[in-house]
Amino acid sequence: MSGAGHDTNQLATIAPAGMFFIACRAGRSHCPEEWADLADWAAGVHALALTALRLDQTQFSS
């Protein structure tokens, strides 16, 4: 669970919205010390791609 709102708060007023988070070193984000390893980026992209495919199948299946 995250308290982050970002732009999703605004988007959610007109359409369903969600966010993906990836692990950052020491849990630091939105600061100069923020860092995410390439493997964590890849895991986030993979999760996003799988979600997009699943939503596409759900929305357009007959």
N, C-alpha and C positions, 0 to 999 in steps of 0.2 A: 504494500500500500504506500502510496506517495501522496504528499500534500501538494505536489506540483500541479499547476494549472496550465501555464503556458498559454498558447493560442487555442488550445482545445476547449477552454471555457467558452470562448466566443464562437467557435465553430459548432459546438454542441447546441447552440441556440437555434441553428437552422438545419442540422443534420446529425445523425448518429456519429459519434467521434470516440476515439480512443488513442492511447499512446503506447509506444514501445520504449522500454528502458533497457540500457545495457549497463553492465557492471563497470564502475569507475574505480580506479585505485583508491583504497581507503575510503570509499564512499563519497569522495569529494566531487562536486560538480558546480558549475557556474562560478569558477574561481580559477586563478592562474595555475593552481596545482592539479587541475582536472586532467586525468589521463585515462584512456581506455586502450587495452591491448587489441591488436588486430583480430585475435581469435574471438574476443567479445563483440567486436563490430560484426564479424562474420556471422556469429550466432544470432545477433539482432536482425541482420539482413535476411538470414534464413527464416527466422520466425515471421518476419514481415511478408516474405514471398509465399510461405505456406498459408498464411492467413489470407492473402490476396487470392490465391488459388481456391481456397475453400469458400470464400465469399462469392467468387465468380461461379463456382459450381452450384452454390445454394441459390443465388439470384437468378441463374439462367437455366437451371435444370427443368426438364418438363415432367 
